Amino acid sequence: MRSRSNSGVKLDSYVRMVQKRSSVTR
């Protein structure tokens, strides 16, 4: 398992944004 790969960082940012939006929507 690679740590902090380009895709990983992008995915992390995306997941964080989605979670934030989910919380706000709730």
Sine and cosine of phi, psi and omega as CSV:
sin_phi,cos_phi,sin_psi,cos_psi,sin_omega,cos_omega
0.00,0.00,0.81,-0.59,-0.01,-1.00
-1.00,0.04,0.57,-0.82,0.00,-1.00
-0.95,-0.31,0.75,-0.66,0.03,-1.00
0.87,0.49,0.85,0.52,0.07,-1.00
-0.99,-0.11,0.29,-0.96,-0.03,-1.00
-0.75,0.66,-0.76,0.65,-0.03,-1.00
-0.90,0.43,-0.65,0.76,-0.01,-1.00
-0.85,0.53,-0.74,0.67,-0.02,-1.00
-0.88,0.47,-0.71,0.71,-0.01,-1.00
-0.88,0.48,-0.72,0.69,-0.02,-1.00
-0.88,0.48,-0.70,0.71,-0.01,-1.00
-0.84,0.54,-0.72,0.70,-0.02,-1.00
-0.89,0.46,-0.69,0.72,-0.02,-1.00
-0.88,0.47,-0.73,0.68,0.00,-1.00
-0.87,0.50,-0.68,0.74,-0.02,-1.00
-0.88,0.47,-0.70,0.71,-0.01,-1.00
-0.89,0.46,-0.71,0.71,-0.02,-1.00
-0.88,0.48,-0.71,0.70,-0.01,-1.00
-0.87,0.49,-0.68,0.74,-0.01,-1.00
-0.87,0.49,-0.73,0.68,-0.02,-1.00
-0.88,0.47,-0.65,0.76,-0.01,-1.00
-0.87,0.49,-0.72,0.70,-0.02,-1.00
-0.88,0.48,-0.71,0.70,-0.03,-1.00
-0.90,0.43,-0.66,0.75,-0.02,-1.00
-0.89,0.45,-0.64,0.77,-0.01,-1.00
-0.89,0.45,0.00,0.00,0.00,0.00
